[in-house]
Structures are given as C-alpha cells and as structure tokens.
C-alpha cells in the first residue's frame, strides 16, 4: 500500500513539475525585451514620435477662443470652432 501511495505522489509531482515548466516557459516567452545600452538607439526610434506624428505641434495654437476670434478678425480669415459633448474617446 505504501509503495502505491509513493508511486501516486511521484506521478503527481512529475505532472506538477511539467505544468510548472510549461507555464514558466510561456511566461518567459511573453517577457518584454530588456533595454540595454546596445539597444538604446532602437528603443529611442520606437518610442519617440516621428516628425509626421508631431506635426500638430507646428500649428500656432491659441490659448483661448477669444484670442482666436481676434486673430481671425485681424487676418480676415474664418474661424473653426469644434465643440463636442461627452468623453473625447467616445467612451460614454
């Protein structure tokens, strides 16, 4: 009886070890790459916005709608007012 119990425990232990190893390998496969000095340029290129993505910062934004009205009046140009109600990402 004791031998059967020992064999059953050994089988359970080996199954747990196999599951643990499989889960560990899966977790290691999902691990994010590590930033090192040798990969710093690659990370910088990935993280920093491109000139196309930063184009909005070249627009001469004004601090208030009143400033926009004055500028549009002085330049004799139309003014676009974009107003919306709700969450900016549409998550209402």
Secondary structure, 3 states (H helix, E strand, C coil): CHHHHHHHHHHHHHHHHHHHHHHHHHHHHHCCCCCCHHHHHHHHHHHCCCCCCCHHHHCCCCCCHHHHHHHHHHHCCCCCCCCCCCCCCCCC
